[in-house]
């Protein structure tokens, strides 16, 4: 059985902010999904250089990933979106969490009122997946 997002609902946070939530069928058991995970830094750098640089109109390109300082990352990552309104922050929440609201996901920090909820939903969904890590593909031959 393939897990499906069965319905979309609006959810109100404590501060009154409305977000869209995906309700995944949580009755699925282990092995109900397969996902590929990459290390966070390489994934963010790759996403940034593609969405914010390569795949943007020339006049709107942001600096390359290797030109950004730690402060630049802290300021730009949660506020930057591609021409298609896609961010590069919190990718695991985007694919395994409960929301499809890009701003909600991209700006999520540990201080956000819904962080624990999203973290727990993501962990629950991941616990049912077979996880593949391509960077360690050679380890599967041992």
C-alpha positions in Angstrom: 0.0 0.0 0.0 1.4 3.4 -1.0 0.9 6.1 1.7 -1.3 8.9 0.5 -2.1 12.4 1.6 -5.7 11.9 2.2 -6.9 15.4 2.8 -5.9 19.0 3.2 -7.1 21.1 6.1 -6.4 24.5 7.4 -4.9 24.6 10.8 -4.7 27.6 13.1 -1.6 28.2 15.2 -1.7 29.7 18.6 -0.9 33.1 17.1 -3.9 32.8 14.7 -1.7 32.1 11.6 -3.5 29.7 9.2 -1.4 27.0 7.6 -2.3 24.1 5.3 -1.7 20.7 6.7 -1.4 17.4 4.9 -2.9 14.5 6.8 -0.8 11.4 5.9 -2.5 8.0 6.4 -0.6 7.1 9.6 -1.9 3.6 9.6 0.8 2.5 7.2 3.5 0.2 8.6 7.2 0.1 8.2 8.3 -0.1 4.5 5.4 1.9 3.3 7.7 4.4 1.7 11.2 4.7 0.4 13.1 7.9 0.7 16.6 9.2 -0.2 18.3 11.4 2.3 21.4 13.5 1.8 23.6 15.3 4.3 22.1 18.7 5.2 25.0 20.9 4.1 25.4 19.3 0.6 21.7 19.3 0.0 21.2 23.0 1.0 24.3 24.1 -1.1 23.0 22.1 -4.1 19.4 23.4 -3.7 20.7 27.0 -3.3 22.9 26.9 -6.3 20.1 25.5 -8.5 17.0 27.3 -7.2 18.6 30.6 -6.3 21.3 30.8 -9.0 21.1 28.5 -12.0 17.4 28.4 -12.4 16.7 32.2 -12.0 16.5 35.2 -14.2 20.0 36.8 -14.4 18.9 40.1 -12.7 17.6 38.2 -9.7 20.4 35.8 -8.9 21.6 35.7 -5.3 25.3 35.0 -4.5 26.7 31.4 -4.9 26.6 29.3 -1.9 30.4 29.4 -1.4 30.2 33.3 -1.4 27.9 33.4 1.7 29.0 33.8 5.3 27.3 32.1 8.2 25.5 35.4 8.9 24.4 35.5 5.2 23.0 32.0 5.5 21.1 32.8 8.7 19.6 35.9 7.1 18.9 34.6 3.5 18.0 31.0 3.8 14.6 31.4 5.5 13.7 34.4 3.4 14.8 33.3 -0.1 12.5 31.6 -2.7 13.0 30.5 -6.2 10.9 31.9 -9.1 8.5 29.1 -8.3 8.2 30.1 -4.6 10.4 27.1 -3.4 12.8 27.5 -0.6 15.8 25.5 0.4 15.3 25.4 4.2 13.8 22.5 6.1 13.6 20.1 3.2 12.8 17.1 5.4 9.7 19.0 6.8 8.6 19.8 3.2 8.7 16.1 2.1 7.8 14.3 5.3 6.1 16.8 7.5 2.5 17.8 7.7 2.3 21.1 5.8 2.5 22.2 2.2 2.7 25.9 3.1 6.1 26.9 1.8 6.5 30.0 4.0 5.6 28.1 7.1 8.2 25.4 6.3 11.0 27.6 5.0 10.8 29.9 8.1 10.5 27.1 10.7 13.0 27.3 13.5 13.2 25.5 16.9 11.6 28.6 18.4 8.5 28.3 16.2 5.3 27.3 18.2 4.7 24.3 15.9 8.3 23.1 15.7 7.8 20.1 18.1 4.6 19.1 16.2 6.3 19.2 12.8 9.4 17.4 14.2 7.3 14.6 15.7 5.2 14.2 12.6 8.3 14.1 10.4 10.0 11.6 12.7 6.8 9.4 12.7 6.6 9.4 8.9 10.3 8.7 8.5 10.1 5.8 11.0 8.0 4.0 8.5 10.4 4.5 5.6 13.2 2.6 4.1 16.0 5.2 4.0 18.6 5.3 1.3 21.7 7.5 1.5 23.4 7.7 -1.9 26.5 9.2 -0.4 27.1 5.9 1.4 26.0 3.7 -1.5 29.3 1.7 -1.3 28.5 0.7 2.3 25.6 -1.5 1.0 28.1 -3.8 -0.7 29.8 -4.7 2.5 
